[in-house]
Amino acid sequence: KKLKFCKSHIHDWGLFAMEPIAADEMVIEYVGQNIRQVIADMREKRYEDEGIGSSYMFRVDHDTIIDATKCGNFARFINHSCNVSAQ
């Protein structure tokens, strides 16, 4: 899909769709390190201590979290908005 990475009024940086996307279409793969909850908790604390303002962790299931904070792609900047195409 055609996407644009830019500043967002909602949360610092965002990833915006530049074309319509159907509910069942793939947009982008969320890339990062697969970790467990105990590691996610430790990293979240470490990121805070290092002054990293935002961490980007996505829960896949009960046992798996993908941490894209330091080694992810633009998918980590996807959020949602009730206002279509809001920047």
Secondary structure as UniProt FT lines:
FT   STRAND          3..7
FT   STRAND          13..17
FT   TURN            23..24
FT   STRAND          33..35
FT   HELIX           37..49
FT   TURN            50..51
FT   STRAND          57..59
FT   STRAND          65..67
FT   TURN            69..71
FT   HELIX           74..77
FT   TURN            84..85
//
